[in-house]
């Protein structure tokens, strides 16, 4: 699943560590999400969307079966 996490984070001038702290996850989790190595749980996807004040669909792009 692709996402706009890195783009949104950079637009707001925050680093991975700051985002991780706000979402109560590790910096490694943020890095893995940004690099597409990890898809978030539904709970984490909601937390990310709430943090950026956006809809989940505006951050994560579902591409069908892989």
mmCIF file of the C-alpha atoms, coordinates in Angstrom:
data_MODEL
# 
_entry.id   MODEL 
# 
loop_
_atom_site.group_PDB 
_atom_site.id 
_atom_site.type_symbol 
_atom_site.label_atom_id 
_atom_site.label_alt_id 
_atom_site.label_comp_id 
_atom_site.label_asym_id 
_atom_site.label_entity_id 
_atom_site.label_seq_id 
_atom_site.pdbx_PDB_ins_code 
_atom_site.Cartn_x 
_atom_site.Cartn_y 
_atom_site.Cartn_z 
_atom_site.occupancy 
_atom_site.B_iso_or_equiv 
_atom_site.pdbx_formal_charge 
_atom_site.auth_seq_id 
_atom_site.auth_comp_id 
_atom_site.auth_asym_id 
_atom_site.auth_atom_id 
_atom_site.pdbx_PDB_model_num 
ATOM 1  C CA . UNK A 1 1  ? 0.000  0.000  0.000  1.00 0.00 ? 1  UNK A CA 1 
ATOM 2  C CA . UNK A 1 2  ? 1.421  3.365  -0.971 1.00 0.00 ? 2  UNK A CA 1 
ATOM 3  C CA . UNK A 1 3  ? 1.113  6.374  1.277  1.00 0.00 ? 3  UNK A CA 1 
ATOM 4  C CA . UNK A 1 4  ? 1.830  10.085 1.469  1.00 0.00 ? 4  UNK A CA 1 
ATOM 5  C CA . UNK A 1 5  ? 3.268  9.959  4.979  1.00 0.00 ? 5  UNK A CA 1 
ATOM 6  C CA . UNK A 1 6  ? 6.779  11.244 4.154  1.00 0.00 ? 6  UNK A CA 1 
ATOM 7  C CA . UNK A 1 7  ? 5.352  14.035 2.000  1.00 0.00 ? 7  UNK A CA 1 
ATOM 8  C CA . UNK A 1 8  ? 2.870  15.144 4.685  1.00 0.00 ? 8  UNK A CA 1 
ATOM 9  C CA . UNK A 1 9  ? 5.470  14.964 7.425  1.00 0.00 ? 9  UNK A CA 1 
ATOM 10 C CA . UNK A 1 10 ? 7.945  17.092 5.454  1.00 0.00 ? 10 UNK A CA 1 
ATOM 11 C CA . UNK A 1 11 ? 5.257  19.626 4.505  1.00 0.00 ? 11 UNK A CA 1 
ATOM 12 C CA . UNK A 1 12 ? 4.668  20.171 8.223  1.00 0.00 ? 12 UNK A CA 1 
ATOM 13 C CA . UNK A 1 13 ? 8.357  20.329 9.045  1.00 0.00 ? 13 UNK A CA 1 
ATOM 14 C CA . UNK A 1 14 ? 8.433  17.431 11.490 1.00 0.00 ? 14 UNK A CA 1 
ATOM 15 C CA . UNK A 1 15 ? 10.934 14.604 11.636 1.00 0.00 ? 15 UNK A CA 1 
ATOM 16 C CA . UNK A 1 16 ? 10.257 10.894 12.009 1.00 0.00 ? 16 UNK A CA 1 
ATOM 17 C CA . UNK A 1 17 ? 11.041 10.959 15.729 1.00 0.00 ? 17 UNK A CA 1 
ATOM 18 C CA . UNK A 1 18 ? 8.517  13.743 16.409 1.00 0.00 ? 18 UNK A CA 1 
ATOM 19 C CA . UNK A 1 19 ? 5.799  11.956 14.451 1.00 0.00 ? 19 UNK A CA 1 
ATOM 20 C CA . UNK A 1 20 ? 6.583  8.657  16.155 1.00 0.00 ? 20 UNK A CA 1 
ATOM 21 C CA . UNK A 1 21 ? 6.307  10.269 19.579 1.00 0.00 ? 21 UNK A CA 1 
ATOM 22 C CA . UNK A 1 22 ? 2.978  11.894 18.709 1.00 0.00 ? 22 UNK A CA 1 
ATOM 23 C CA . UNK A 1 23 ? 1.590  8.559  17.459 1.00 0.00 ? 23 UNK A CA 1 
ATOM 24 C CA . UNK A 1 24 ? 3.138  6.515  20.287 1.00 0.00 ? 24 UNK A CA 1 
ATOM 25 C CA . UNK A 1 25 ? 5.142  4.275  17.950 1.00 0.00 ? 25 UNK A CA 1 
ATOM 26 C CA . UNK A 1 26 ? 8.855  3.916  17.230 1.00 0.00 ? 26 UNK A CA 1 
ATOM 27 C CA . UNK A 1 27 ? 10.802 5.927  14.681 1.00 0.00 ? 27 UNK A CA 1 
ATOM 28 C CA . UNK A 1 28 ? 11.509 2.615  12.942 1.00 0.00 ? 28 UNK A CA 1 
ATOM 29 C CA . UNK A 1 29 ? 7.757  2.106  12.486 1.00 0.00 ? 29 UNK A CA 1 
ATOM 30 C CA . UNK A 1 30 ? 7.458  5.499  10.794 1.00 0.00 ? 30 UNK A CA 1 
ATOM 31 C CA . UNK A 1 31 ? 10.426 4.693  8.537  1.00 0.00 ? 31 UNK A CA 1 
ATOM 32 C CA . UNK A 1 32 ? 8.940  1.320  7.614  1.00 0.00 ? 32 UNK A CA 1 
ATOM 33 C CA . UNK A 1 33 ? 5.574  2.917  6.821  1.00 0.00 ? 33 UNK A CA 1 
ATOM 34 C CA . UNK A 1 34 ? 7.189  5.587  4.650  1.00 0.00 ? 34 UNK A CA 1 
ATOM 35 C CA . UNK A 1 35 ? 9.231  3.006  2.748  1.00 0.00 ? 35 UNK A CA 1 
ATOM 36 C CA . UNK A 1 36 ? 6.253  0.717  2.160  1.00 0.00 ? 36 UNK A CA 1 
ATOM 37 C CA . UNK A 1 37 ? 7.721  -2.157 4.169  1.00 0.00 ? 37 UNK A CA 1 
ATOM 38 C CA . UNK A 1 38 ? 4.846  -2.086 6.644  1.00 0.00 ? 38 UNK A CA 1 
ATOM 39 C CA . UNK A 1 39 ? 1.123  -1.441 6.344  1.00 0.00 ? 39 UNK A CA 1 
ATOM 40 C CA . UNK A 1 40 ? -0.446 0.169  9.407  1.00 0.00 ? 40 UNK A CA 1 
ATOM 41 C CA . UNK A 1 41 ? -3.045 -1.455 11.579 1.00 0.00 ? 41 UNK A CA 1 
ATOM 42 C CA . UNK A 1 42 ? -6.464 0.142  11.252 1.00 0.00 ? 42 UNK A CA 1 
ATOM 43 C CA . UNK A 1 43 ? -5.957 1.785  14.650 1.00 0.00 ? 43 UNK A CA 1 
ATOM 44 C CA . UNK A 1 44 ? -2.644 3.310  13.582 1.00 0.00 ? 44 UNK A CA 1 
ATOM 45 C CA . UNK A 1 45 ? -4.120 4.446  10.256 1.00 0.00 ? 45 UNK A CA 1 
ATOM 46 C CA . UNK A 1 46 ? -6.876 6.279  12.155 1.00 0.00 ? 46 UNK A CA 1 
ATOM 47 C CA . UNK A 1 47 ? -4.322 7.870  14.514 1.00 0.00 ? 47 UNK A CA 1 
ATOM 48 C CA . UNK A 1 48 ? -2.251 9.067  11.566 1.00 0.00 ? 48 UNK A CA 1 
ATOM 49 C CA . UNK A 1 49 ? -5.303 10.480 9.796  1.00 0.00 ? 49 UNK A CA 1 
ATOM 50 C CA . UNK A 1 50 ? -6.421 12.257 12.968 1.00 0.00 ? 50 UNK A CA 1 
ATOM 51 C CA . UNK A 1 51 ? -2.926 13.666 13.535 1.00 0.00 ? 51 UNK A CA 1 
ATOM 52 C CA . UNK A 1 52 ? -2.862 15.171 10.032 1.00 0.00 ? 52 UNK A CA 1 
ATOM 53 C CA . UNK A 1 53 ? -6.575 16.101 10.191 1.00 0.00 ? 53 UNK A CA 1 
ATOM 54 C CA . UNK A 1 54 ? -7.244 14.147 6.993  1.00 0.00 ? 54 UNK A CA 1 
ATOM 55 C CA . UNK A 1 55 ? -9.213 11.146 5.809  1.00 0.00 ? 55 UNK A CA 1 
ATOM 56 C CA . UNK A 1 56 ? -7.402 7.799  5.756  1.00 0.00 ? 56 UNK A CA 1 
ATOM 57 C CA . UNK A 1 57 ? -8.021 7.561  1.997  1.00 0.00 ? 57 UNK A CA 1 
ATOM 58 C CA . UNK A 1 58 ? -6.154 10.850 1.494  1.00 0.00 ? 58 UNK A CA 1 
ATOM 59 C CA . UNK A 1 59 ? -3.010 9.420  3.117  1.00 0.00 ? 59 UNK A CA 1 
ATOM 60 C CA . UNK A 1 60 ? -3.023 5.735  2.163  1.00 0.00 ? 60 UNK A CA 1 
ATOM 61 C CA . UNK A 1 61 ? -3.510 4.555  -1.414 1.00 0.00 ? 61 UNK A CA 1 
ATOM 62 C CA . UNK A 1 62 ? -4.883 1.042  -1.743 1.00 0.00 ? 62 UNK A CA 1 
ATOM 63 C CA . UNK A 1 63 ? -3.707 -0.626 -4.947 1.00 0.00 ? 63 UNK A CA 1 
ATOM 64 C CA . UNK A 1 64 ? -5.679 -3.868 -4.779 1.00 0.00 ? 64 UNK A CA 1 
ATOM 65 C CA . UNK A 1 65 ? -4.257 -7.331 -4.406 1.00 0.00 ? 65 UNK A CA 1 
ATOM 66 C CA . UNK A 1 66 ? -0.484 -7.479 -4.654 1.00 0.00 ? 66 UNK A CA 1 
# 
